[in-house]
Amino acid sequence: MNYNLKSHWEKIYDEKNEDEVSWFQKETNESLKMIQNAGIENPKIIDVGSGRSKLLKHLIEIGYNHLTYLDISESALEKSKKFLGEQSNKVRWISEDILSFKTDEKFDIWHDRAVFHFLNEENLIRKYIDIVEKNISENGHLIIGTFSENGPLKCSGLDVKRYSEKVIEKIFNRSFKLIDSFYYDHVTPFNTTQNFLFSHFIKK
Ligand SMILES: C[S@@+](CC[C@H](N)C(=O)[O-])C[C@H]1O[C@@H](n2cnc3c(N)ncnc32)[C@H](O)[C@@H]1O
């Protein structure tokens, strides 16, 4: 576990309300659409770096029930659990650095919005690739939202890497085929926009 990174995120979730962070979304429509487009019946889904996202709640409302939450911040996890109330027992809860995540479980859908783009060293990116290759099932789906080339250079005070479709396709090319991608402007609670690239891969 990277303790500096963990304390950075703990501080944010301890001190800020859910709608006081730039990545806050009331609706998670882009992610929901891609997860539904995967067309898998009863998929095992993990939301990596879920933070206080409402995605799992929206997935439960639609009827998905094999759900895993993962985030480096225990504070975000506790607040998300509380937010889900009784429905929280439909979710497996993990507080962990994704780069230390070890499980024999394989997921049919791996969702990551605004987490992968914090990995700004080649060895960290390679580690992430190894983890998704190991933990996504055969023909499973990898859905990643990053800042685009026109997006911000930083998020929550940390440097991020920005991606074009071509570059992200190449990064995951060893084991994943890009089947869809799109750009969209996320409007932050501060009324600024952040251009995201969403990429949808399938395991080869
Ligand atoms: C920009 S926020 C996005 C949160 C959420 N995905 C959303 O769309 O609302 C990034 C999240 O990733 C988590 N995170 C950052 N680095 C991580 C890591 N190495 N492992 C697991 N979680 C991490 C943070 O705690 C934070 O909740």
The ligand as a Gaussian input file, in Angstrom:
#p B3LYP/6-31G(d) Opt

LIG

0 1
 C      -11.107000      11.234000      -9.358000
 S      -11.729000      10.108000      -8.202000
 C      -12.963000       9.222000      -9.135000
 C      -13.957000       8.525000      -8.242000
 C      -15.037000       7.727000      -8.994000
 N      -14.480000       6.760000      -9.901000
 C      -15.978000       8.628000      -9.726000
 O      -16.038000       8.557000     -10.960000
 O      -16.689000       9.395000      -9.056000
 C      -10.414000       8.909000      -8.088000
 C      -10.693000       7.820000      -7.065000
 O       -9.717000       6.819000      -7.165000
 C       -9.257000       6.458000      -5.874000
 N       -7.870000       6.016000      -6.086000
 C       -6.806000       6.778000      -6.470000
 N       -5.716000       6.022000      -6.625000
 C       -6.090000       4.749000      -6.313000
 C       -5.401000       3.515000      -6.269000
 N       -4.105000       3.440000      -6.567000
 N       -6.085000       2.411000      -5.916000
 C       -7.405000       2.481000      -5.612000
 N       -8.098000       3.628000      -5.618000
 C       -7.453000       4.752000      -5.972000
 C       -9.435000       7.690000      -5.032000
 O       -9.560000       7.427000      -3.667000
 C      -10.688000       8.297000      -5.640000
 O      -11.845000       7.824000      -5.005000

